[in-house]
């Protein structure tokens, strides 16, 4: 069996920027699609929340089923000459830029036509985003390293992703046209950087018969990790989907929305080095559990907020942002360690991260598909700030994520911490 020349984990800032740079434009897709898009279509075009939530759920769930296939394709591409994966990445970047622009500037009017156009553009965005995201994550997981080194690789990717989220949140509040243009520019820069990043460690000689598409799901620890990740991710996605509604109609402070979002994501970015240090002392799973607990404490406080409680909400944004740092840096590093434990390092990162990406999409789809219709059923409508509607919004925004986070923490304790499952093998 022949292996590629070993590449050490990212150690210098140039290597970190080269690898992590693609995370910045990919984060543009995350924020506008899950925070700005529902509010934009509901307020600008009058699309009903329940219908919009159904479109977001079906588009995300339908697209998610192809992620394992994308993952298998990425495994093959990483073993081929750089030109092959570069051409795929370029095609995906062009599709992403075009679909993103079309999504926010629809050439049609009327709810049925807008919903159909939204579904079509979402399909393009999701397909392109999946291809680039699975490639990026599999590349990072293939770099190897011990717990702290894997957390550092993830921190570079997610840290630059958070910088992209902050930039996108500020741009989206000023001009969606500029947001689209900056996305296209940074996508090009990210691909150039990735072409110069340390190459992943991959096994060049592979069996003639490819493993089954369901092979990753046959590993019990992977299924347990996916369960925790799905519940925890859905808990984080619900507030992200509803945050603009909460700021406008519950706090009645729409002008402060960019400041709140900026504080949240800046706190997450600044917390990443702290979580990487924490991993050295506590381990990956304990750090994740600590982040979940902090998130629950933060969002419980949001339920009691009302009009004008901007200072308290700002503190909640900072605390929940720190908790987000654990959600971003720990789970992918746990998965990379699990691949090493199973003896699959350098072989199947794409396939496993394909299923991982599927769960990422499902938790975001479920958040929109559950939260938006639930709000409408409870009597909330955008722009209405009466007491009953405000209480419904606060409950779905704050209390429901706490329940899901608590369930995720219990699963993490039962599947990992209680059994003291080793988190990685020595580097």
C-alpha positions in Angstrom: 0.0 0.0 0.0 1.4 3.4 -1.0 0.7 6.6 0.9 1.1 10.2 -0.1 4.0 12.1 1.5 2.9 13.0 5.0 1.8 16.6 5.6 2.0 17.9 9.1 -1.1 19.6 10.6 -1.3 23.4 10.1 1.4 25.0 12.2 1.9 28.5 10.7 -0.5 31.3 10.0 0.2 31.2 6.2 -0.8 27.5 6.0 -3.8 28.2 8.2 -5.0 31.0 6.0 -4.4 29.0 2.8 -6.5 26.1 4.1 -9.1 28.0 6.1 -9.8 30.8 3.6 -12.5 29.0 1.7 -14.5 28.9 4.9 -15.1 32.7 4.7 -17.3 32.7 1.5 -19.0 29.4 2.4 -20.2 31.2 5.6 -21.9 33.8 3.4 -24.3 31.1 2.4 -25.0 30.1 5.9 -26.0 33.4 7.4 -28.2 34.9 4.6 -29.9 31.7 3.8 -30.9 30.9 7.4 -31.2 34.3 8.9 -31.9 36.8 6.1 -33.8 34.7 3.6 -37.0 33.9 5.6 -37.3 37.5 6.8 -36.5 38.9 3.3 -39.2 36.8 1.5 -41.8 37.3 4.2 -41.4 41.1 4.5 -40.4 42.1 1.0 -42.6 39.7 -1.0 -45.3 38.7 1.5 -44.7 35.0 1.2 -46.5 33.1 4.0 -44.2 31.7 6.7 -45.7 28.2 6.7 -45.2 27.9 2.9 -41.7 29.3 3.1 -40.8 26.9 5.9 -42.1 24.0 3.9 -40.0 25.0 0.9 -36.9 25.4 3.0 -37.5 22.0 4.7 -38.1 20.1 1.4 -35.3 21.8 -0.5 -32.8 21.1 2.3 -34.0 17.5 2.9 -34.1 16.7 -0.8 -30.6 18.0 -1.4 -29.2 16.3 1.7 -29.6 12.8 0.2 -26.9 13.4 -2.3 -24.2 14.4 0.2 -23.0 10.8 0.8 -22.5 10.5 -2.9 -20.6 13.8 -3.0 -18.5 12.5 -0.2 -17.5 9.4 -2.1 -16.7 11.5 -5.1 -14.5 13.8 -3.0 -12.5 10.7 -1.7 -11.7 9.8 -5.3 -10.9 13.4 -6.3 -8.4 13.8 -3.5 -6.4 10.9 -4.9 -6.3 12.3 -8.4 -4.2 15.2 -9.8 -5.0 18.6 -8.4 -6.5 19.7 -11.7 -9.4 17.3 -11.3 -10.6 18.6 -7.9 -9.8 22.2 -9.0 -12.1 21.9 -11.9 -14.9 20.5 -9.7 -14.4 23.2 -7.2 -14.4 26.0 -9.8 -17.7 24.7 -11.3 -19.3 24.5 -7.9 -18.1 28.1 -7.1 -19.7 29.4 -10.3 -23.0 27.7 -9.6 -23.0 28.9 -6.0 -22.4 32.5 -6.9 -25.0 32.5 -9.6 -27.7 30.7 -7.5 -27.1 32.9 -4.5 -27.6 36.1 -6.6 -30.7 34.8 -8.2 -32.2 33.7 -4.8 -32.2 37.3 -3.4 -33.1 39.0 -6.7 -36.0 36.9 -8.1 -37.3 38.0 -11.6 -40.8 36.8 -10.7 -43.6 38.0 -8.4 -46.6 36.3 -6.7 -46.3 33.7 -3.9 -46.5 30.6 -6.1 -43.9 31.8 -8.6 -41.6 33.1 -5.8 -41.8 29.8 -3.9 -40.9 27.9 -7.1 -38.0 30.2 -7.9 -36.8 30.0 -4.3 -36.8 26.2 -4.4 -34.8 26.2 -7.7 -32.2 28.7 -6.5 -31.9 26.9 -3.2 -31.2 23.6 -5.0 -28.3 25.3 -6.9 -26.9 26.9 -3.8 -27.2 23.7 -1.8 -25.6 21.5 -4.4 -22.6 23.8 -4.9 -22.2 24.5 -1.2 -22.2 20.7 -0.4 -19.5 20.0 -3.0 -17.2 22.7 -1.7 -18.0 22.1 2.0 -17.4 18.4 1.9 -14.2 18.9 0.0 -13.0 21.5 2.5 -13.9 19.4 5.6 -12.5 16.1 4.2 -9.3 17.9 3.3 -8.9 19.2 6.9 -9.7 15.9 8.5 -7.1 14.2 6.3 -4.3 16.5 7.6 -4.1 14.3 10.8 -2.8 15.2 14.2 -3.7 14.7 17.8 -6.7 16.2 19.6 -5.3 19.7 20.0 -3.9 19.7 16.4 -7.2 18.6 14.9 -9.0 21.2 16.9 -6.6 23.8 15.6 -7.2 22.8 12.0 -11.0 23.1 12.6 -10.5 26.4 14.4 -8.7 27.9 11.3 -11.6 26.8 9.0 -14.4 27.9 11.4 -12.6 31.0 12.6 -12.4 32.3 9.0 -15.9 31.1 8.5 -17.0 33.3 11.5 -15.2 36.2 9.9 -17.3 35.5 6.8 -20.4 35.4 8.9 -19.7 38.8 10.5 -18.8 40.3 7.1 -22.0 38.9 5.6 -24.2 40.1 8.4 -22.9 43.6 8.0 -23.2 43.6 4.2 -26.6 42.0 4.2 -27.9 44.9 6.4 -26.5 47.4 3.9 -26.9 45.8 0.4 -27.7 42.3 -0.8 -26.1 43.3 -4.1 -22.8 43.9 -2.4 -23.2 40.7 -0.4 -23.5 38.8 -3.7 -20.5 40.5 -5.2 -18.2 39.9 -2.2 -19.3 36.3 -2.1 -18.1 35.7 -5.7 -14.8 37.5 -5.1 -13.9 35.6 -1.9 -14.9 32.3 -3.4 -12.2 32.9 -6.1 -9.6 33.9 -3.4 -10.5 30.8 -1.3 -10.0 28.4 -4.2 -6.6 30.0 -4.9 -5.6 29.6 -1.3 -6.7 26.0 -1.1 -4.6 25.2 -4.1 -1.6 26.3 -2.1 -2.5 24.7 1.2 -0.8 21.6 2.7 -2.0 18.6 0.9 -4.0 16.0 2.8 -2.6 12.6 3.7 -4.4 10.0 1.6 -4.1 6.4 0.8 -3.3 6.1 -2.9 -3.9 2.4 -3.3 -7.5 1.7 -2.7 -9.5 -1.5 -3.1 -11.1 -2.0 -6.5 -14.6 -2.4 -5.0 -15.7 0.8 -3.3 -17.2 0.5 0.1 -21.0 0.6 0.4 -22.6 4.0 0.6 -24.0 3.1 4.0 -20.7 1.8 5.3 -20.1 4.8 7.7 -23.5 4.2 9.3 -22.5 0.7 10.3 -20.2 2.1 12.9 -22.1 2.5 16.2 -20.0 5.4 17.5 -20.6 7.3 14.3 -24.3 6.9 14.7 -24.2 8.1 18.3 -22.1 11.1 17.2 -24.5 11.9 14.4 -27.4 11.8 16.9 -25.8 14.3 19.2 -24.8 16.5 16.3 -28.3 16.5 14.8 -30.1 17.5 18.0 -27.5 20.1 18.9 -27.4 21.5 15.5 -31.2 21.9 15.3 -31.1 23.6 18.7 -28.6 26.2 17.3 -30.4 26.6 14.0 -33.8 27.6 15.4 -32.5 30.8 17.0 -30.5 31.6 13.8 -33.7 31.2 11.8 -35.8 33.4 14.1 -33.3 36.0 15.3 -34.4 38.8 13.1 -38.0 38.3 14.0 -37.1 38.3 17.7 -35.0 41.5 17.4 -37.7 43.3 15.4 -40.9 42.2 17.1 -39.9 41.1 20.6 -37.1 43.5 21.5 -38.5 46.1 19.0 -34.9 47.2 18.2 -34.4 46.4 14.5 -31.7 49.1 14.1 -29.5 47.1 16.5 -29.7 43.8 14.6 -26.3 44.1 13.0 -24.7 44.9 16.4 -26.3 41.9 18.0 -25.3 39.6 15.2 -21.8 41.0 15.1 -21.4 40.5 18.9 -22.6 36.9 18.7 -20.2 35.9 15.9 -17.3 37.9 17.1 -17.6 36.3 20.6 -17.6 32.9 18.8 -14.5 33.8 16.8 -12.6 35.1 19.8 -13.5 32.0 21.9 -12.0 29.5 19.4 -8.4 29.8 20.8 -9.9 29.3 24.3 -11.7 26.1 23.3 -8.6 24.8 21.6 -6.7 25.3 24.9 -9.6 23.7 26.8 -9.3 20.6 24.6 -5.8 20.1 25.9 -7.0 19.9 29.5 -10.6 18.6 29.3 -10.7 16.7 26.0 -13.0 17.2 23.1 -16.3 15.7 24.4 -16.1 17.5 27.8 -15.5 20.8 26.1 -18.5 20.2 23.8 -20.7 19.4 26.9 -19.5 22.6 28.6 -20.5 24.6 25.5 -24.0 23.0 25.5 -24.5 24.0 29.1 -23.5 27.6 28.5 -25.9 27.8 25.5 -28.8 26.5 27.6 -28.1 29.1 30.3 -28.0 31.8 27.7 -31.2 31.0 25.8 -33.2 30.5 29.0 -32.6 34.2 29.7 -33.9 35.1 26.3 -37.4 33.8 27.1 -38.0 36.5 29.7 -36.9 39.4 27.5 -39.3 42.1 26.2 -39.3 45.4 24.4 -36.2 47.5 25.2 -34.2 44.8 26.9 -31.3 45.4 24.6 -28.4 45.3 27.1 -29.5 42.0 28.5 -29.9 40.6 25.0 -26.4 41.8 24.1 -25.0 39.8 27.0 -26.9 36.8 25.9 -25.5 37.2 22.4 -21.9 37.2 23.8 -22.5 34.2 26.1 -24.2 32.1 23.4 -21.5 33.2 20.9 -18.9 31.7 23.2 -20.9 28.5 23.3 -21.1 28.5 19.5 -17.3 28.3 19.5 -17.4 24.9 21.1 -20.1 23.7 18.6 -17.9 24.8 15.7 -14.5 23.6 16.9 -15.2 20.3 18.7 -17.6 18.0 16.6 -15.5 17.9 13.4 -12.4 17.1 15.4 -14.3 14.3 17.2 -15.2 12.9 13.9 -11.7 13.1 12.6 -10.5 11.2 15.7 -13.2 8.6 15.2 -11.8 8.0 11.7 -8.4 7.4 13.1 -9.8 5.0 15.7 -11.5 3.0 12.9 -8.3 2.8 10.9 -9.8 4.9 8.0 -7.6 8.0 8.2 -6.7 9.0 4.6 -9.2 6.7 3.1 -12.8 7.7 3.7 -13.0 11.3 5.0 -15.2 12.3 2.1 -17.7 9.6 2.7 -18.0 10.2 6.4 -18.2 14.0 6.0 -20.8 13.5 3.3 -23.1 11.9 6.0 -22.0 14.7 8.4 -23.0 17.3 5.9 -26.4 15.5 5.4 -27.0 15.9 9.1 -26.0 19.6 9.0 -28.6 20.2 6.3 -31.2 18.2 8.1 -30.9 20.1 11.3 -31.1 23.4 9.4 -34.1 22.2 7.4 -35.9 20.8 10.4 -35.3 24.1 12.2 -37.0 26.1 9.5 -39.6 23.4 8.8 -40.6 23.1 12.5 -40.1 26.7 13.9 -41.8 28.7 11.2 -45.1 26.7 10.9 -45.1 26.4 14.7 -45.0 30.2 15.1 -47.8 30.7 12.6 -49.9 28.1 14.4 -49.3 29.9 17.7 -50.6 33.1 16.2 -47.4 34.9 15.4 -47.1 37.0 12.2 -44.1 39.2 11.2 -44.7 42.8 12.3 -47.2 41.9 15.1 -45.9 42.7 18.6 -49.0 41.9 20.8 -48.4 40.0 24.0 -49.6 36.6 22.9 -47.6 36.7 19.6 -44.5 38.0 21.5 -44.7 35.2 24.0 -45.0 32.6 21.3 -42.0 34.0 19.5 -39.9 34.1 22.7 -40.9 30.5 23.6 -39.9 29.0 20.2 -36.8 31.2 20.0 -35.5 30.5 23.5 -37.1 27.6 25.2 -37.3 25.0 22.4 -33.5 25.2 21.7 -32.9 24.6 25.4 -34.9 21.4 25.4 -33.0 20.2 22.3 -29.6 21.2 23.7 -30.4 19.3 26.9 -31.3 16.2 25.0 -28.1 16.5 23.0 -26.1 16.8 26.2 -27.7 13.7 27.7 -26.9 11.7 24.5 -23.3 13.0 24.6 -22.9 11.9 28.2 -24.5 8.5 27.6 -22.6 7.7 24.3 -19.2 9.2 25.1 -18.5 10.6 28.5 -20.1 7.8 30.6 -18.5 5.1 28.6 -15.2 7.0 28.5 -14.7 6.2 24.8 -11.2 7.2 23.7 -11.5 10.3 21.5 -8.5 9.7 19.3 -5.4 7.6 18.8 -1.9 9.1 19.3 -0.9 11.2 16.3 
